[in-house]
Amino acid sequence: EDSAVPIVRELIKANPQIPAHLLIGDDAIGANPKLSNVVKGWDAARHDWIVIADSNAKLPRDLLRSLFAAWRPDTGVVCSMPIGSRPMTFAAELECAFLNTLQARFQYVSEALGWGFAQGKTMLFRRDIIDSAGGIRALAAETAEDAATTKLVRGAGLHVRLVDRPVEQPLGARRLSDVWARQLRWARLRRVSFPLLFLPELLVGFAFPVAALGIAAWCDGFVLPAAAILVLPLAWLSAEGLLAAVTGWHFTARTAVATMLRDLLVPVLCIAAWLGNGYVWRGNRITASPGNDARVGHIRRSVASRTYFGIKQRFWQDV
């Protein structure tokens, strides 16, 4: 019933020199419908390197080249987060503000500090690393496969790497309710998988610094004029605009307004993330739950031991 099926079949027919198969079916292995959908592809793959990519990303022709360029001897997975583009509504601009100069910024900073996080939009795996931990089904240890990947890779003593040029995700027309639901889903997944890291997210953006500035001024016995209070958010906004300009990410006057709204919504979003675990993804009602500690612990021991005695050694031989 999927409208993409005839297109994919036509592409396969038009390129007989490329061994490709369209796999249809649901192999439920956990709470994550996406993981259940791709497991059959992993099992059928015949190569040592495997890419899992979401269908709503605009993949460049040199995607594989950029993924492999980021791989290092101590790498466990290479990812590309989505960069929002081509928004047609204000809600889509808000989505850009979340995806680009907020989430992508923190992703790159984390990676630069040697503490990268996997992002499920596009992921390059080396098969033996995952297979040594039980295969693709090991990623069902967490509700989100990218969170499970992060923990598996770190437990192996390896690192998550990011591509230099993230993939584009054309947003088109979005509704505010859709953007809120998506951001709430991601926030709840982050809170469940990394609760201690999620706590400081409440302070992200200019809302709390501006409030702290006003309170500090009031405690000292004077009231700041509105113009003075606006200096901090404007400086904050200018820094994000400069980042977008340097990286080539979408940023317009409407994006600037959406960015200010985003920072006001972040505290509300964080509080809402603590008030429940449920979300709906493509018609599937899912309850986010912490990973099975015993299972994750087994994955970590298995990968670490095999990494020490086998995986890194095989990597050097392969290269």
Buried (B, 14 or more C-beta within 10 A) or exposed (E): EEEEEEEEEEEBEEEEEEEEEEEEEEBEBBBBBBBBBBBBBBEEBEEEBBBBBBEEBEBBEEBEEBBEEBBEEBBBBBBBBBBBBEBEBBBBBBBBBBBBBBBBBBBBEBBEEEEBBBBBBBBBBBBBBBBBBBEBBBBBBBBBBBBBBBBBBBBBBBBBBBBEBBBBBBBEEBEBEEBBBBBBBBBBBBBBBBEEEBEEBBEBBBBBBBEEBBEEBEEEEEEBEEEEBEEBBBEBBEEBBEBBEEBEBBBEEBBBBBBBBBBEBBBEBBEBBBEEBEBEEEEEEBEBEBBEEEBBEBBBEBBBEBBEEEBBEBBEEEE
